[in-house]
Amino acid sequence: MPTIIDTHCHIYYDDFKLDWDQMLERAETAGVKGMIVVGADAVSSQQAVEIAASHPTIFCTVGIHPHDAQGVDEATITALEELARTTPKCVAIGEIGLDFFKNRSPREDQERVFKRFLQMAKKLDKPVVIHDRDAHAETLAMIKEAGVTKGVMHCFSGDLAFARQCLEQGLYLSIPGTVTYPSNQQLREVVRNVPLERLLLETDCPYLSPVPHRGKRNEPAYTRITAEKVAELRGLTVEDVGRITTMNAGRLFGIPLWDESTKIAYRIRNSLYLNITNRCSNHCTFCAKFDEFTVKGHNLLLDHEPGFEEVMAAIGQPKDIDEVVFCGFGESLLRLDLVKQVAQALKQRGYPIRINSDGQANLAHGRNILPELAGLVDSISISLNAADAVTYGKLCNTPFGEAGWQGVCDFLREAPRYIPDVTATAVTVPGIDIEACRRVAEELGVKFRVREYAEVG
């Protein structure tokens, strides 16, 4: 069962009065473990606060929607600031922004109110929940002018170029049920091409019901449908998407629903990964662990290196696993004896074994370790990353100097003698000649795979 957060809902509307308890039960059954009830004016902001106060996993925001900006005075803004400041479960300022599609409030009123709430968010150090419709450039310009770098573009409706501008400003993108609409290819392109670690899920209920409920009242349970669509677009499971977006919501809003415990055994798609060391031979310039130690929502920062019994306990008895992969935020083959011991135990259970490696184990151990992996390891992916020693040295900061790149090549050339499936990989770091790397792999007699830059796991 996934853990999902509906990060934008309006469940204070009368639409939910008749089946309130059943609506919450359906959300729980669908895996929606938390919600953020978003205020849109003074009255609904107070309602959102009251709902959050009575439910442990529901949180709230306060703000003025651009439709309701006309006539909003300073006294109202001051009152909402005090409400945000004194409400422990108020996690953001919003829904605020600009709407030049319907223009229900004059533009000057929209801009005046938006500016004041952006200032409020900065003052209170809270993220913002942004409404932006037909006002992309103006909305982002005002966010930049206010110096706001924490927030989310709710119901994201821009193209990929605008998405990247928002990400550069530090904002998250929230994906609603419209991603399921057949005509909304633009949003699906965004979902496919931006880091999943910067996406959130929402319903905006009672509006924007996903297919197959389009035209009917939306509700938090349907966040699951959006999660399933995102999983389909990204080649992940709904559990993966739920875990990652829950982590994202936890980071942005401070919602304590993300499991931050360190993982020794962690699952992505139908593979079980083993994280047994954070040590590496190299110090690669593109390695994500120098920014953070999470992969697809899993925390991989170890406080100690686990032994055999601890690793096996973490593995347990997994079901529906296609392979077990030695791959954490470190070089597993630095712990060669543990790799062999665990691999042998898992092979006896019938699991295929793969290793992701930097290919420098022979240099690190001072001997050819590949014969020791024969019969234990079914496949190995080795980071080639460059087509020559000079580029490799600059990119990977190998401790072995000029011998580093040659050591990787020698390892790749030798590996097929002992391991049935050998693949060289290269990351699309800007400036790297991927086709030259492919040619090197072909000359070494191994397969080649491209790994996307800034896409881990």
C-alpha positions, -999 to +999 in steps of 0.1 A: +000+000+000+015+034-010+017+064+013+003+094-005-003+130+005-030+151-012-012+184-010-041+207-021-077+201-013-107+222-004-127+198+017-145+225+037-170+230+008-206+218+012-199+192-014-185+170+013-210+175+041-232+145+033-204+119+032-176+134+052-166+103+072-169+080+042-148+104+021-120+102+048-123+064+048-120+061+011-089+083+012-073+060+038-082+029+018-066+044-013-034+051+006-039+088+011-024+092+046-023+130+048-039+161+033-033+198+032-065+218+033-059+251+014-076+283+023-088+306-005-103+335+015-107+347+051-136+323+058-122+292+042-088+298+058-104+297+092-123+265+082-090+249+070-074+257+104-104+241+122-103+210+101-066+205+106-069+210+144-093+181+146-074+155+124-039+144+132-028+139+096-045+169+080-027+202+077-037+236+065-028+269+048-042+304+049-044+328+020-065+348-005-072+334-040-067+359-068-105+355-076-112+370-042-085+398-042-109+426-049-117+446-018-093+428+005-081+453+030-050+455+052-070+444+083-079+411+066-043+405+056-031+413+091-057+389+106-046+361+083-010+367+091-018+363+128-038+331+120-008+317+101+016+327+128-003+312+157-016+280+140+009+251+146-004+231+117-004+259+092+023+247+068+022+274+041+008+307+028-018+302+000-037+298-022-023+331-036-013+342-070-026+356-103-054+345-126-056+365-159-079+339-175-111+348-157-100+381-142-127+379-115-107+406-096-090+435-112-053+429-120-041+457-098-060+441-068-046+407-077-010+420-078-014+441-046-027+411-026-003+387-041+026+409-032+015+413+004+012+376+009+045+369-006+060+394+019+041+376+046+055+342+036+091+357+037+084+372+071+070+340+086+095+318+067+067+296+053+064+282+017+039+295-007+011+278-026+008+295-059-022+298-082-011+308-117-034+308-147-025+326-179+000+347-159+032+326-160+057+354-166+040+379-143+036+353-115+072+342-116+085+377-119+067+387-087+079+356-068+115+365-079+111+401-069+099+390-034+129+367-030+106+337-024+124+304-030+102+280-012+068+270-025+048+250-050+031+259-083-003+244-076-021+226-105+009+232-127-003+243-162+029+255-180+051+239-205+085+222-199+105+254-204+084+272-177+086+242-154+124+244-155+122+282-147+101+274-117+125+247-106+154+271-109+136+294-085+134+266-060+097+258-065+080+224-066+054+215-092+021+200-081+004+175-104-034+172-104-058+148-120-056+167-153-025+147-161-050+119-170-069+140-195-062+127-231-056+161-244-031+172-217+001+160-234+019+191-222+016+181-186+026+146-193+058+159-210+066+179-179+061+148-156+084+127-178+112+152-179+116+170-146+131+154-114+105+134-096+120+147-064+105+181-072+069+169-078+039+169-055+005+153-060-029+170-054-066+168-062-077+205-059-110+188-049-139+192-054-125+203-088-105+186-116-115+150-111-092+126-130-103+101-156-125+080-151-143+104-127-141+135-149-172+156-146-180+144-111-169+157-077-133+151-070-121+139-036-087+131-018-089+093-026-085+101-063-049+113-056-041+076-060-052+078-096-028+107-103+000+088-085-007+058-108-005+079-139+028+095-128+041+060-120+032+049-155+049+079-171+081+074-151+083+036-153+080+033-115+055+017-091+028+036-074+046+028-041+077+045-055+058+076-065+039+078-032+071+074-012+090+101-032+062+127-033+055+121+004+092+129+011+089+160-011+059+172+008+077+165+041+106+186+030+086+215+017+059+217+043+075+200+073+048+173+073+061+144+095+049+116+073+081+107+055+100+076+068+135+091+074+150+059+088+182+047+071+177+019+047+200-010+043+176-029+020+154-007-001+130-013-030+126+006-063+102-009-089+106-047-086+143-046-076+156-049-040+188-028-035+214-033-008+231-003+008+262-017+026+286+012+026+288+049+019+325+047+010+336+051-026+369+048-045+360+079-065+348+113-057+326+119-088+317+155-095+281+145-105+274+122-075+241+131-059+252+121-024+272+154-021+239+172-020+218+146-001+217+109+007+183+100-006+174+079-036+138+077-048+126+086-013+149+063+006+175+076+031+208+059+025+230+077+050+245+050+071+257+056+107+277+024+105+285-004+080+262-033+086+274-069+090+260-101+075+233-107+100+220-071+099+219-071+061+200-104+060+176-092+086+169-060+066+163-082+035+138-104+052+116-125+029+108-102+000+081-111-025+078-102-062+115-093-065+131-096-100+166-091-087+188-081-058+212-053-065+243-042-045+240-005-050+238+022-023+256+055-021+290+038-020+311+012-037+298-022-026+329-041-038+350-023-012+333-048+012+340-078-011+338-104+017+303-093+027+291-091-009+302-127-015+286-139+018+253-122+011+252-131-026+258-168-018+229-168+007+206-151-017+216-173-047+205-203-026+171-187-024+170-183-062+175-145-065+194-131-095+223-109-082+235-076-098+262-053-088+265-016-097+302-007-095+328+020-103+350-008-118+380-001-096+378-030-072+409-047-087+429-015-080+414-011-046+422-047-035+454-050-054+443-082-072+418-095-097+387-101-076+364-111-106+371-149-102+357-146-067+323-134-081+319-162-106+287-182-099+275-155-074+268-125-096+246-127-127+251-091-140+273-061-133+269-025-144+302-006-144+306+032-145+328+040-175+317+077-177+345+089-200+362+079-232+398+088-221+419+090-189+421+128-187+384+133-188+378+105-164+402+119-139+386+153-140+350+139-138+356+111-112+385+124-091+399+089-090+426+083-063+445+060-087+456+088-110+461+079-147+457+043-138+421+048-128+405+049-162+427+021-175+417+001-145+380+005-153+387-006-189+407-036-178+379-046-154+353-043-181+374-063-205+379-091-179+345-092-164+327-112-191+349-142-183+333-145-149+299-127-150+273-135-177+259-100-182+283-070-183+273-034-191+293-002-192+274+029-183+280+067-188+261+096-172+250+124-195+270+150-177+272+182-198+303+181-221+307+143-220+310+126-254+284+098-249+290+083-284+328+081-277+320+062-245+297+039-265+326+031-289+349+023-260+324-001-246+320-018-279+358-021-283+359-037-248+332-062-259+305-052-234+270-037-236+265+000-231+238+020-213+233+057-209+223+071-175+205+104-173+223+132-155+206+142-122+183+111-123+192+087-095+176+054-091 
